[in-house]
Amino acid sequence: MKKVFLISDNVAYNRMYEFLGQQTINRRLHMMGHPDLRITRRFVRMNEDENRHTNSMRFVSHEGHLLYEQPAAYNTDTFNFSHINKMGNAHYAYDSLIQSPIDFTTANNVTVLHLQQILQSALFPESVPRFKRWQLDREDYSFLYRFLSQYPSETDFPKYDSSVYFDSYVKFFFRNTEQRIPPYVRVFNKVGWAYGCMTDVSYIVDFKHRVEFMLTATICVNSDGVMNDDKYDYETLGIHFSISSANYSISMN
């Protein structure tokens, strides 16, 4: 979970997907008032049926004592895939260029509205109806707040190379490899970037100027229209839509 928040690690996401199971994830999100949100895939190459399966899991202590185990699971629930969702002009599949849009109809589906509401319910549970709140205790919230806002350089485990995972690595609205985010600013957020799309859902607090706000945005920066070719415009175009720490300081003053 630390890796998911600190650097948006895909492998860590896959482990969480395995642990929770596709059925549990989606039923819980639907109960919380997000009926059209769906999580159907790991971030590895699998078909629809394979993603419905999750493996058995065991946690064992250093001494070899069994701490927890759960059986393999299979999601029998159905999904509504009536909305066709295709992107791009062409795409790569198994190293072959296909001259047609990539089909995301059965992929994970979440909107920026979902994302902002989910973050709001985590940070300000009293501001949403009870059924929209996460079932977390004080220790859970403390963990969540810490790693939503912490920088890779501030944690010893996992230990990250700060030249690669700089402070604003997953703080897109402040993304800048050279300047540090002002010490009086904290960003509680989660980002995602894939297929040329960059998304950030943030709660930003400026303790010096006593300013706080939520900001959620997504942008597509894939100028050639080819999906899944790992040639996107994240740094050349996407970064220009971020808010540098210097500009933010000036605007607050």
LINNOR-V467898 format. One record per residue. RES is the residue in one small letter. SS is DSSP state (helix for helix, strand for strand, loop for the rest). PHI is phi as a letter, one per 20 degrees, with the letter a starting at -180 (* if undefined). PSI is psi in whole degrees, -180 to 180 (NA if undefined). Layout:
BEGIN
RES,SS,PHI,PSI + RES,SS,PHI,PSI
END
This chain:
BEGIN
m,loop,*,-36 + k,helix,g,-46 + k,helix,f,-36 + v,helix,f,-43 + f,helix,e,-39 + l,helix,f,-40 + i,helix,c,9 + s,loop,l,54 + d,loop,f,123 + n,helix,f,-38 + v,helix,f,-40 + a,helix,f,-41 + y,helix,g,-43 + n,helix,f,-39 + r,helix,f,-39 + m,helix,f,-41 + y,helix,g,-45 + e,helix,f,-44 + f,helix,f,-44 + l,helix,f,-40 + g,loop,n,143 + q,helix,g,-41 + q,helix,f,-47 + t,helix,f,-44 + i,helix,g,-52 + n,helix,f,-39 + r,helix,f,-41 + r,helix,f,-44 + l,helix,f,-37 + h,helix,f,-39 + m,helix,f,-29 + m,loop,e,9 + g,loop,n,25 + h,loop,c,66 + p,loop,f,-26 + d,loop,e,5 + l,loop,e,138 + r,strand,b,144 + i,loop,c,107 + t,loop,d,-8 + r,loop,c,145 + r,loop,f,173 + f,loop,e,54 + v,loop,b,165 + r,loop,f,102 + m,loop,b,154 + n,loop,e,178 + e,helix,f,-43 + d,helix,f,-39 + e,helix,f,-36 + n,helix,f,-19 + r,helix,f,-22 + h,strand,e,139 + t,strand,c,145 + n,loop,f,162 + s,loop,f,160 + m,strand,b,140 + r,strand,c,138 + f,strand,d,127 + v,strand,c,139 + s,loop,f,170 + h,loop,f,-27 + e,loop,e,-3 + g,loop,n,8 + h,loop,e,136 + l,strand,f,124 + l,strand,e,-37 + y,strand,a,146 + e,strand,b,153 + q,strand,b,148 + p,loop,f,169 + a,loop,f,154 + a,strand,c,158 + y,strand,b,131 + n,loop,e,115 + t,loop,e,-5 + d,loop,f,152 + t,loop,e,158 + f,loop,d,152 + n,loop,e,105 + f,loop,d,30 + s,loop,f,-25 + h,loop,e,115 + i,loop,f,130 + n,loop,c,105 + k,strand,c,147 + m,strand,c,151 + g,loop,n,177 + n,loop,d,-26 + a,strand,b,168 + h,strand,b,159 + y,strand,e,138 + a,strand,b,120 + y,loop,l,47 + d,loop,m,12 + s,strand,d,138 + l,strand,e,121 + i,strand,d,124 + q,loop,e,60 + s,loop,b,160 + p,loop,f,155 + i,strand,e,142 + d,strand,e,113 + f,loop,d,18 + t,loop,g,-39 + t,loop,d,12 + a,loop,e,175 + n,loop,g,141 + n,strand,c,116 + v,loop,b,138 + t,loop,d,166 + v,helix,f,-28 + l,helix,f,-46 + h,helix,g,-49 + l,helix,f,-45 + q,helix,f,-39 + q,helix,f,-38 + i,helix,f,-43 + l,helix,f,-40 + q,helix,g,-43 + s,helix,f,-27 + a,helix,f,-40 + l,helix,e,-35 + f,loop,c,67 + p,helix,g,-29 + e,helix,f,-12 + s,helix,e,-5 + v,loop,c,158 + p,loop,g,154 + r,helix,g,-37 + f,helix,f,-15 + k,helix,e,0 + r,loop,e,149 + w,loop,f,149 + q,loop,e,76 + l,loop,c,149 + d,loop,d,-178 + r,helix,f,-40 + e,helix,f,-39 + d,helix,f,-46 + y,helix,f,-39 + s,helix,f,-44 + f,helix,f,-46 + l,helix,f,-49 + y,helix,f,-38 + r,helix,f,-50 + f,helix,e,-13 + l,helix,f,-29 + s,helix,d,-13 + q,loop,f,151 + y,loop,e,154 + p,helix,g,-33 + s,helix,f,-14 + e,helix,e,1 + t,loop,d,140 + d,loop,e,-20 + f,loop,b,111 + p,loop,f,156 + k,loop,e,127 + y,loop,d,149 + d,loop,f,113 + s,loop,f,-17 + s,loop,f,-22 + v,loop,e,-51 + y,loop,d,73 + f,loop,f,170 + d,loop,g,-39 + s,loop,e,21 + y,loop,g,-42 + v,loop,d,30 + k,loop,d,76 + f,helix,f,-35 + f,helix,f,-12 + f,helix,c,15 + r,loop,f,119 + n,loop,a,119 + t,loop,f,-17 + e,loop,d,-39 + q,loop,d,146 + r,loop,e,150 + i,loop,f,135 + p,loop,g,141 + p,loop,f,-20 + y,loop,e,5 + v,strand,d,135 + r,strand,c,139 + v,strand,d,114 + f,strand,e,108 + n,strand,b,171 + k,strand,b,134 + v,strand,d,169 + g,strand,b,143 + w,strand,b,131 + a,strand,a,149 + y,loop,l,26 + g,loop,n,7 + c,strand,d,134 + m,strand,d,130 + t,strand,c,139 + d,strand,b,128 + v,strand,d,116 + s,strand,c,149 + y,strand,d,117 + i,strand,d,131 + v,strand,c,125 + d,strand,d,103 + f,loop,f,-24 + k,loop,f,-46 + h,loop,e,2 + r,loop,l,51 + v,strand,c,136 + e,strand,b,145 + f,strand,a,160 + m,strand,d,141 + l,strand,b,126 + t,strand,c,134 + a,strand,b,154 + t,strand,c,145 + i,strand,b,143 + c,strand,d,123 + v,loop,c,73 + n,loop,c,80 + s,loop,f,-28 + d,loop,e,-8 + g,loop,m,8 + v,strand,e,122 + m,strand,e,147 + n,loop,m,27 + d,loop,d,2 + d,loop,l,25 + k,loop,c,89 + y,loop,c,172 + d,loop,d,42 + y,loop,g,-50 + e,loop,e,-37 + t,loop,e,-32 + l,loop,d,-49 + g,helix,f,-41 + i,helix,f,-25 + h,helix,f,-11 + f,helix,e,3 + s,loop,e,166 + i,loop,d,112 + s,loop,f,155 + s,helix,f,-34 + a,helix,f,-47 + n,helix,f,-37 + y,helix,f,-43 + s,helix,f,-42 + i,helix,f,-44 + s,helix,f,-34 + m,helix,f,-31 + n,loop,f,NA
END
